Amino acid sequence: MLSLKTITLDQIKTSPIALEFDEIIPDEVYTWEKADFEKYMVPIGNSRFPLTDYFTIEVEGDAESADDVKMVINGDCGRVKYIGSKMSAGEIIVNGDADLHCGAEMEGGSITVNGNADSYAGREMRGGSLTITGNTREFCGSSYIGDWRGMSGGTITLHGNAGKQLGECLSGGKIIVKGNCDILAGIHMTKGYIQIDGDVTRWPGGQMKNGDIVVNGELGRLLEGFTQEGIYDNPEIEGEVLSGKYIKYIGDIALNGKGRLWLNAEKNRDKL
């Protein structure tokens, strides 16, 4: 019989300074009981405070490993950073917004944010799945400041809109955006797959060397570093067939790039 431990955190109040949840992941807490959570001091700025000042906690069931843990966080977590950071197994559900670095460096398991996520969601992600039902801000699936290694594995699914530099330095994995996207999606990309179903402001694929970017909506402005290769019917990319005609570009030629940018021809007739 499969065992499952459900850990439910219900928010009591918010904090003007962000709580840091990188220690509260299934990998670390699968053996914890309610009393352990009640003793836990959560980092806030340069200090620590009782987690119970901000959340009530209920624990049900047992877990033999992190795979057997389901964490449910209820409330406005717009001031809770690092949710699911570095997790490798288990499930986290956030019923509300999430602050910076949600799913950063995660290696496995799944995170669902039933709301918006702030910047750096899925930063340097290596595996697992991150689903955001709302919007996210800049640098989703990107590298961190000063680094050149972005997301390398796993899947990010964003049902809303994405901010600037989605998938910066992407070196693997898949990012699906159901809404619109701001500038420079896939900048410095070397591998992987980005699909944007809505409109893109401008300049996807800047300085990309390899990988695929698909734009199913209207592209505002194309970078000069891309050359048109042809028009394809129902192209197959990453094992999936795209329905319709697509304009295929290769670039960024400024870096002798072999990246592939696919534009929906019907939505981008001005570029035919």
Secondary structure as GFF3:
##gff-version 3
##sequence-region A 1 272
A	DSSP	beta_strand	5	11	.	.	.	ID=ss1
A	DSSP	beta_strand	19	20	.	.	.	ID=ss2
A	DSSP	alpha_helix	26	29	.	.	.	ID=ss3
A	DSSP	alpha_helix	34	39	.	.	.	ID=ss4
A	DSSP	beta_strand	41	44	.	.	.	ID=ss5
A	DSSP	beta_strand	47	50	.	.	.	ID=ss6
A	DSSP	three_ten_helix	51	53	.	.	.	ID=ss7
A	DSSP	beta_strand	55	60	.	.	.	ID=ss8
A	DSSP	three_ten_helix	66	68	.	.	.	ID=ss9
A	DSSP	beta_strand	69	74	.	.	.	ID=ss10
A	DSSP	beta_strand	80	81	.	.	.	ID=ss11
A	DSSP	beta_strand	91	95	.	.	.	ID=ss12
A	DSSP	beta_strand	110	113	.	.	.	ID=ss13
A	DSSP	beta_strand	129	132	.	.	.	ID=ss14
A	DSSP	beta_strand	155	158	.	.	.	ID=ss15
A	DSSP	beta_strand	171	177	.	.	.	ID=ss16
A	DSSP	beta_strand	191	196	.	.	.	ID=ss17
A	DSSP	beta_strand	212	215	.	.	.	ID=ss18
A	DSSP	beta_strand	227	233	.	.	.	ID=ss19
A	DSSP	beta_strand	236	237	.	.	.	ID=ss20
A	DSSP	beta_strand	240	241	.	.	.	ID=ss21
A	DSSP	beta_strand	245	251	.	.	.	ID=ss22
A	DSSP	three_ten_helix	253	255	.	.	.	ID=ss23
A	DSSP	beta_strand	259	264	.	.	.	ID=ss24
A	DSSP	three_ten_helix	269	271	.	.	.	ID=ss25
###
